[in-house]
Amino acid sequence: MKKVCAVLLSVILVLCLGFTAEGKTEKIKFNNPDFIRGMDVSSVLSLEKAGVSFADKNGNRNELFRILARNGVNYIRVRVWNDPYNSAGNGYGGGNCDVNAAATIGRRAAQYGMKLLVDFHYSDFWADPAAQKAPKAWAQLTLAQKCTAVKEFTLSSLKTIKAAGADVGMVQVGNETNSGIAGESNYDTFPQIFSAGSEAVREFDSNCLVAVHFTNPNNADTMKWYAKLLDEHKVDYDVFASSYYPNIHGSLENLTEVFTHISKTYGKYTMVAETSYPYTLGDTDGFGNLISEGSGSDAPDMLWDYSPDGQAEEVRAVMNAVNNVPDGKGLGMFYWEGAWITVGDTTGLSGNALTEQWKKNSAVWEKYGCGWASSYSAEYDPDNAGKWYGGSSVDNQAFFDAQGKALPSLSVFRDVFYTHGDVDRDGELTVADATAIQRYIVALESFDNLQLGLADFNDDGVIDVMDATAIQRFLVGLQ
Ligand code: CA
């Protein structure tokens, strides 16, 4: 009986989590064929300057964006700060994400077929529910002047990013703007900032989606109130986005309900602009993490294991919750900073050895801006970043280990949609796929990056006749 119960329980668990016993991701039937499976990698340039590099799950070093594309990521998100530098020209950290950084990231993403979501904070550093400080240059502007500045900055930045070769598909006018935007906190006036940003996006490219971004969907009535406020002020936008961090943002059922209400009432698309989940509760850079043992890890909606499998399950569950918004109005999701790993692994170190490595890491965070904040941010944000600056607080939520090697969970972005090996993407693994791989090997056929990811059927990092053979053997039940 005990054994039967255990088997039943595991079957129920597998059904609940959407995973088969082999750990393979169960696919989602997406209502929106272009469902966004995105990732924010805003800190990548400063990480690379500091010496970080990335590898696929077989350990082969390669361009981060190529690795992401082959694993099914189809959209990249990047934040833009107006001027994240102090008076001496030193970066505030957090990737020193200015317009030029966004342009470079956008160009590299486009080289691998991925679109770009440009996330304007309209601030010189982090904008979130606790901080919506105006950029230094806008501090003394009136509301009308600020609207003009927002419009001009948005338009000129987008032109720069596009000119670099990026494929801008969506623009976020503000980031987690619950308490205001660009220093405007009056609910009667701050929608004008959204409108100014939106006007710029429409002028830039009429095909580009305009997104607004709020957070704390657990406060469902407040979220709905924001949507009503924007409607009352006739703010012109397409996508209502929210963050979803399961340690603080309630259940996914609630998220779907909030999104459904907003899409049905105002006709908007909905989207998760940020989510993430730990693959471990350990730390790898010597700077404490947002979620660690006993800190956030025991929250009621942290439903999945702290393992790569658990991380993949969370991503699948968030996609599913967005997909459950009716009429294809669930546009997609972005994973937040899935590549923000360490520059000097502190795993297993303690005492003096840990202190010494932490000192080395601190010097790198200061020099390259690859921690969440540097001491140079004190001029702009003396009470928070200027005091608590340091490394990455989400290195345990990345899709890469401390050496930059992709975790097995990364392929969830591909596996929710496609069958591994199904290179012709007709939904079935057949001999035609094996044939297509053979034709690719002799250069009779070309594959895009996603197809290249699907073609590596035996997962050895190389596409060769072994993959075609493995598919054929699998089809006749030999494998
Ligand atoms: Ca850390």
Boltz pocket constraint, residues with backbone or C-beta under 6 A from the ligand:
constraints:
  - pocket:
      binder: B
      contacts: [[A, 283], [A, 284], [A, 285], [A, 286], [A, 287], [A, 288], [A, 289], [A, 391], [A, 392], [A, 393], [A, 394], [A, 395], [A, 396]]
      max_distance: 6.0
